[in-house]
């Protein structure tokens, strides 16, 4: 009996070890990205562990405000050379010509192959055609490509980052944040 418990326990610990497939994946996300992801996953855990709907609603508002403050204060409302994956890219003509582009950052090491847009931080931007350097960089890449971006998180007003999710309760595990992109590179410049 004693040996079977030891065997089961060792089997459990062995199964918890990372596999060669997951441990060999290089995580090149920046410290700032990882800090934001940690903040999101912590908020998501707190939110999803609350079952009282009144407390859950209050917790949502509190965690959303903490997230907003984190982006404005700790990240200074900007990001620099963040590795992302292009999810969608379209050209729109109204009110003036711009590139509607959506980037994804996985909240784990890699994007889900079947549903990459799920459980990812979404950065959405409207890049005007007169922003030539960014437009030209985007012209040389495709959805699914990995790029490095720099820019600023957009604000709704003076103290609120423009972020949302659909449905709203997915804000901490699938947020969409609006941004102004200032640079796109297809290579990691160090």
C-alpha positions as CSV (number, residue, x, y, z in Angstrom):
1,X,0.0,0.0,0.0
2,X,2.8,2.4,1.0
3,X,4.6,1.7,-2.3
4,X,1.5,2.3,-4.4
5,X,1.0,5.7,-2.8
6,X,4.7,6.6,-3.5
7,X,4.3,5.3,-7.1
8,X,1.1,7.4,-7.6
9,X,2.7,10.5,-6.1
10,X,5.8,10.1,-8.3
11,X,3.6,9.6,-11.3
12,X,1.7,12.7,-10.5
13,X,4.9,14.8,-10.2
14,X,6.3,13.3,-13.4
15,X,3.2,14.2,-15.3
16,X,3.5,17.8,-14.1
17,X,6.9,18.3,-15.7
18,X,7.0,20.3,-18.9
19,X,7.1,18.2,-22.0
20,X,9.9,18.7,-24.5
21,X,7.4,20.3,-26.9
22,X,6.4,23.1,-24.5
23,X,9.7,23.6,-22.7
24,X,11.5,24.1,-26.0
25,X,9.3,27.0,-27.0
26,X,11.2,30.3,-26.5
27,X,9.2,33.0,-24.8
28,X,10.4,36.3,-26.2
29,X,7.7,38.5,-24.7
30,X,9.1,41.5,-22.9
31,X,9.1,42.0,-19.1
32,X,6.4,44.7,-19.6
33,X,4.2,42.3,-21.6
34,X,4.7,39.5,-19.0
35,X,3.8,42.0,-16.2
36,X,0.6,43.0,-18.0
37,X,-0.2,39.3,-18.6
38,X,0.4,38.5,-15.0
39,X,-1.9,41.4,-14.0
40,X,-4.6,40.1,-16.4
41,X,-4.4,36.5,-15.3
42,X,-4.5,37.5,-11.6
43,X,-7.6,39.7,-12.2
44,X,-9.2,36.9,-14.2
45,X,-8.6,34.3,-11.4
46,X,-10.0,36.7,-8.7
47,X,-13.1,37.5,-10.9
48,X,-13.8,33.9,-11.8
49,X,-13.4,32.6,-8.3
50,X,-16.2,34.9,-6.9
51,X,-19.7,33.4,-7.1
52,X,-21.7,36.2,-5.4
53,X,-22.9,38.3,-8.3
54,X,-22.9,41.5,-6.3
55,X,-19.3,41.0,-5.1
56,X,-18.4,39.9,-8.6
57,X,-19.7,43.1,-10.1
58,X,-17.8,45.2,-7.6
59,X,-14.7,43.1,-8.2
60,X,-15.0,43.6,-11.9
61,X,-15.0,47.4,-11.5
62,X,-12.2,47.3,-9.1
63,X,-10.0,45.1,-11.2
64,X,-10.7,47.1,-14.3
65,X,-9.6,50.3,-12.6
66,X,-6.5,48.5,-11.4
67,X,-5.8,47.4,-14.9
68,X,-6.3,50.9,-16.2
69,X,-3.9,52.3,-13.6
70,X,-1.3,49.6,-14.3
71,X,-1.3,50.5,-18.0
72,X,-1.1,54.2,-17.3
73,X,1.3,54.2,-14.4
74,X,3.5,51.1,-14.7
75,X,3.6,50.9,-18.5
76,X,3.4,54.7,-18.9
77,X,0.6,54.1,-21.4
78,X,3.0,52.8,-24.0
79,X,4.8,49.7,-25.3
80,X,8.1,49.2,-27.0
81,X,9.2,46.4,-29.3
82,X,6.5,44.0,-28.2
83,X,6.4,40.7,-30.2
84,X,2.9,40.1,-31.5
85,X,1.1,38.0,-34.1
86,X,-1.0,39.8,-36.8
87,X,-4.5,38.4,-36.6
88,X,-6.4,40.6,-39.2
89,X,-5.5,43.4,-41.5
90,X,-7.9,45.3,-43.8
91,X,-7.9,48.6,-45.6
92,X,-10.9,50.9,-44.9
93,X,-11.8,54.1,-46.7
94,X,-14.0,56.0,-44.3
95,X,-13.6,58.7,-43.0
96,X,-10.2,58.6,-44.7
97,X,-8.0,55.7,-45.9
98,X,-6.5,53.7,-43.1
99,X,-5.3,50.2,-42.2
100,X,-7.5,48.4,-39.7
101,X,-5.1,45.9,-38.0
102,X,-5.5,43.5,-35.1
103,X,-2.5,42.1,-33.2
104,X,-2.5,39.2,-30.7
105,X,-0.4,38.5,-27.7
106,X,-1.0,35.0,-26.2
107,X,-1.6,35.0,-22.4
108,X,0.3,31.7,-22.3
109,X,3.5,30.9,-24.3
110,X,1.7,30.2,-27.6
111,X,-1.6,31.0,-29.3
112,X,-4.2,28.3,-29.5
113,X,-4.0,26.9,-33.0
114,X,-7.7,26.3,-33.4
115,X,-8.9,29.6,-31.8
116,X,-6.0,32.0,-31.7
117,X,-8.1,35.0,-30.8
118,X,-9.3,33.3,-27.5
119,X,-7.3,33.8,-24.4
120,X,-5.1,36.4,-25.9
121,X,-4.5,40.1,-25.4
122,X,-5.8,41.9,-28.5
123,X,-4.2,45.2,-29.6
124,X,-6.3,46.9,-32.3
125,X,-5.2,49.9,-34.3
126,X,-6.3,52.1,-37.2
127,X,-3.1,53.2,-39.0
128,X,-3.6,56.2,-41.3
129,X,-2.2,55.8,-44.8
130,X,-0.2,59.0,-44.3
131,X,1.7,57.2,-41.5
132,X,4.1,56.0,-44.3
133,X,6.7,54.1,-42.3
134,X,4.1,52.0,-40.4
135,X,2.0,51.5,-43.6
136,X,5.0,50.3,-45.6
137,X,6.0,47.9,-42.8
138,X,2.5,46.5,-42.7
139,X,2.5,46.1,-46.5
140,X,5.3,43.6,-46.2
141,X,3.6,41.2,-43.7
142,X,0.5,39.0,-43.6
143,X,-2.0,37.7,-41.0
144,X,-0.2,35.0,-39.0
145,X,3.2,36.7,-39.2
146,X,5.1,37.6,-36.1
147,X,6.1,41.3,-35.8
148,X,7.4,43.7,-33.2
149,X,5.4,46.8,-32.5
150,X,5.8,50.0,-30.6
151,X,3.2,52.6,-29.8
152,X,0.8,54.1,-27.2
153,X,-2.4,52.7,-25.7
154,X,-5.3,54.9,-26.8
155,X,-7.4,56.7,-24.2
156,X,-11.1,57.3,-24.2
157,X,-10.7,60.4,-22.1
158,X,-7.9,61.8,-20.0
159,X,-7.7,58.9,-17.5
160,X,-9.3,55.8,-19.2
161,X,-7.5,53.4,-21.5
162,X,-9.7,52.4,-24.5
163,X,-10.3,48.7,-23.7
164,X,-13.2,46.4,-24.0
165,X,-14.2,42.8,-24.5
166,X,-17.1,40.9,-25.9
167,X,-18.8,39.9,-23.7
168,X,-17.6,42.3,-21.0
169,X,-16.8,39.6,-18.4
170,X,-14.0,38.4,-20.7
171,X,-12.1,41.6,-20.1
172,X,-9.3,39.9,-18.1
173,X,-8.8,36.8,-20.3
174,X,-9.5,38.3,-23.8
175,X,-9.2,42.1,-23.6
176,X,-9.1,44.3,-26.7
177,X,-7.1,47.5,-26.2
178,X,-7.0,50.2,-28.8
179,X,-3.6,51.6,-29.6
180,X,-1.7,54.1,-31.8
181,X,1.1,52.2,-33.5
182,X,4.3,54.1,-34.1
183,X,6.6,51.4,-35.4
184,X,6.3,47.9,-36.9
185,X,9.3,45.6,-37.5
186,X,9.4,42.1,-38.9
187,X,12.7,41.5,-37.1
188,X,13.6,41.6,-33.5
189,X,15.8,44.7,-33.1
190,X,17.6,44.6,-29.8
